[in-house]
Structures are given as C-alpha cells and as structure tokens.
Amino acid sequence: MNKQQYNFRFLKGVFLAVLASTLMLGACKKAILQLPNPNAPTPQGSLVTEGGIDAFAQGIFYKWIAFEVGDGNLNFFDIAWYMESNMGDEDFTPYSNYGSRYPMNIASITLPAPYNTVVKNPSGFATQLDILRSFNTRAGGDGNSIQYEWDCFYFVNSQANALLLALDNPALKLTGNADTKKKLLQAWAYYWKGYSYSKIGSMYLAGVIDDSPDSAAKGLTSSLYVPHDQMIAAANKNLDQAAAIFGSITENGDYDATFKLIIPTFNANLSIITPAKPVITWSTARWLL
C-alpha cells in the first residue's frame, strides 16, 4: 500500500466516523423533539404533578358537560336538575327539547277537598310512564330525558375514581403540607362519588356501583345492576368517608390554596369551606350544589 492509498483510506475512515456520529446526533435530536402534546395529557404524565392533580380535581365540574348528537355540548347536570324541578311542580316547561316536558306529563291530578275532583291527562293515553318508556332507547336520541342525569353522574363518578387512584400513586409529588392537600383531594373525590350515587339511587329503580377508574375493563357497563336502596347505601358510605377525611384536616395555607384551585373561579372559590366552618349556605358552598 503506497502513501496515497493509505491517506485515502484514512480520510475515508474519518469521514464515515463523522457521518455515523452526525446521524446518531440527528437521531437523538429527533427523539428530543418528540414532545408530549399539552392538549392531550396522559394520566402517567399529568397526574403525578401538583398542577395536574389539582386541575384534574377541578375537572369534575367539566364532566357535567357532554356532547349530544345534533345539539353539541350541553350541561347535562343543569338539564337533569330542571327536569326534577318540573316533576316537583317547582317550575313548568311546555317544550320537548331534551325530552324536558315528558317527566312532568302525569296521568292525572286529584284536587283536594272540597272539590275532590280527578283531572285526567287531556291526551288520554300518553302518561309519564308511557312516554319515558317509549323514549328510553338509543334511538330516542336527545328526546330521551332519562339519559342526562344517568350519563352526567357516571361521568362524575368515573372522574372521582381516577382521582382517588392518582392520589395513591407514589410518584405523585405535592409541595408543602402534602398530607393536608392529599386529604382534601380525597375528601373531594369521595364527596362527588357519594353525590353521584345518591342521585342515581334517588331517581332510578336500579344502578351500577362502579368504584373502578376503568369500568369497561371490569364489565361494569353491562348488567351488574343493584336495587336503588343499595345505591343509596353506597352513597352514604362514600359521603361518610368524605366527612371522616374532611374532619381530620386542620386548615392551613396549603389547604386554602388547594381549595381555591379545585373550585372554578365562577363558583365562588374564594369562599373557603373548612372543617372549622361546616355551616353550609348557598352563597358560601355553591360547589356542593
């Protein structure tokens, strides 16, 4: 091998080494650029941070909003509430949007003494039970008035389940008085679970007790129904759990800060409820609804 051939092979080797290093560096840079989409957070990434867990706790309120085909996003919580008001004669609606007037479409009204008159539904056949049964199908679409409360509170319950699971994750990092913050968030989750079960148990003959953040994997979307009195028992169990945890908390600056973060600003989040201030009023505890 002459000197010229040696120099050529040497330079070729150096070039290939530099090229390989460049390609590896490019590959590393490309991997670095694969950033997570902030608009599509994952539980693994967001629920181990304090900001993520607080936002997720506040997200229970967002579970009231759901998409209805043909109508877009609706406040299912509000729709369920005013239907119950119709049933209790607190208000009245002549409209059938979302099936609103069907729950109040009674079969008859009995006037009190001295009249003692029974006034029948003028339609003659379309009683409340008949209409609700006829619309209680997927084909009923937005006219199925039963779907709104059912969907809303199982969405809320699912969010609370996921929050409780995340709070037990050892990877979760909370600053300051971590124990106080964690207890408040746990009480918050158990409260909403109890509230959700109480609504289902009060309005339906049967319901599903779902304490798993992945209900589909557990088969809880099929036929595991229990009578409404068992739903109420489950509601009381969760509300008692929330009360016990809440009562064990001592208010401090970290408690106040976390409370403000899990209540939306439009819902009087500066009116802080504490174990030392358990008196509930509409102006100070609208988050309890």
Beta strands, then each sheet from edge to edge (+ up, - down):
strand 1: 65-68
strand 2: 72-75
strand 3: 108-110
strand 4: 118-120
strand 5: 206-207
strand 6: 226-227
sheet 1: 1+ 2-
sheet 2: 3+ 4-
sheet 3: 5+ 6-
end
